[in-house]
Amino acid sequence: MGLTVTGPGGKLDVSWEPDGAIPPDGRFYPNPDPSAAYPLLELERAGIIRPVEPAITAYGPYGLPTRLMEVTEPYHNPMLRALRMR
């Protein structure tokens, strides 16, 4: 699952798949690129995403750590719900 944030400044891909691994439905690894940090922080502050507990960390490009996140239930769209029903 890829997560892209669209705003007035355009689109920003905020998720990353470590070594081609696909996280469970509704979960993603945030892009460790510093340009994605602010949009991710805003999504977390708004309660749209949250860290998975217990913490699961992967290492992205240049060895930067990233923590598994999930989209909170009120923000699941029909596509995410369909994936969960498999």
C-alpha positions as CSV (number, residue, x, y, z in Angstrom):
1,M,0.0,0.0,0.0
2,G,1.4,3.4,-0.9
3,L,0.2,6.5,0.9
4,T,0.3,9.9,-1.0
5,V,-0.7,13.2,0.6
6,T,-2.2,15.8,-1.7
7,G,-2.3,19.4,-0.7
8,P,-1.9,22.9,-2.1
9,G,1.7,22.3,-2.8
10,G,1.1,19.2,-4.9
11,K,1.5,15.5,-4.0
12,L,4.0,13.8,-1.8
13,D,4.6,10.1,-1.4
14,V,4.8,9.5,2.3
15,S,5.2,5.8,2.4
16,W,8.0,3.4,1.6
17,E,8.2,-0.4,1.2
18,P,11.3,-1.9,2.7
19,D,13.0,-4.3,0.3
20,G,9.7,-4.9,-1.5
21,A,8.0,-6.2,1.7
22,I,4.3,-5.3,1.8
23,P,3.0,-4.4,5.3
24,P,-0.4,-5.7,6.5
25,D,-3.5,-4.0,5.2
26,G,-4.0,-0.4,6.4
27,R,-0.3,-0.2,7.6
28,F,2.7,1.4,6.0
29,Y,6.2,2.5,6.6
30,P,6.6,6.3,6.5
31,N,9.1,7.6,4.0
32,P,12.2,8.4,6.0
33,D,13.0,11.3,3.6
34,P,12.9,14.5,5.6
35,S,10.6,16.1,3.0
36,A,7.8,13.7,4.2
37,A,8.3,14.5,7.9
38,Y,5.9,17.5,8.2
39,P,3.0,16.0,6.3
40,L,3.3,12.8,8.4
41,L,3.4,14.8,11.6
42,E,0.2,16.6,10.5
43,L,-1.6,13.3,9.7
44,E,-0.6,11.9,13.1
45,R,-1.7,15.1,14.9
46,A,-5.1,14.9,13.1
47,G,-5.5,11.3,14.3
48,I,-5.6,10.0,10.7
49,I,-2.5,7.7,11.3
50,R,-0.9,6.3,14.4
51,P,2.2,4.2,15.3
52,V,1.6,0.5,15.6
53,E,2.2,-0.9,19.1
54,P,4.5,-2.6,19.9
55,A,6.8,-0.6,17.8
56,I,8.1,-2.2,14.6
57,T,11.1,-0.3,13.0
58,A,12.7,-0.8,9.6
59,Y,15.6,1.0,8.0
60,G,15.0,2.9,4.8
61,P,17.3,4.6,2.4
62,Y,20.7,5.7,3.8
63,G,20.0,3.7,6.9
64,L,17.3,6.1,8.2
65,P,14.9,4.4,10.7
66,T,11.1,4.4,10.0
67,R,8.4,3.0,12.2
68,L,5.3,1.0,11.1
69,M,2.2,3.2,11.1
70,E,-1.5,2.4,10.4
71,V,-4.4,4.3,9.1
72,T,-7.0,4.8,11.9
73,E,-10.4,3.1,11.5
74,P,-12.5,6.2,10.8
75,Y,-10.3,7.0,7.8
76,H,-10.4,3.6,6.2
77,N,-11.8,3.9,2.7
78,P,-13.7,1.1,0.8
79,M,-10.5,-0.2,-0.7
80,L,-8.9,-0.7,2.7
81,R,-12.0,-2.4,4.0
82,A,-12.1,-4.7,1.0
83,L,-8.4,-5.7,1.6
84,R,-9.2,-6.5,5.2
85,M,-12.0,-8.8,4.2
86,R,-9.7,-11.1,2.2
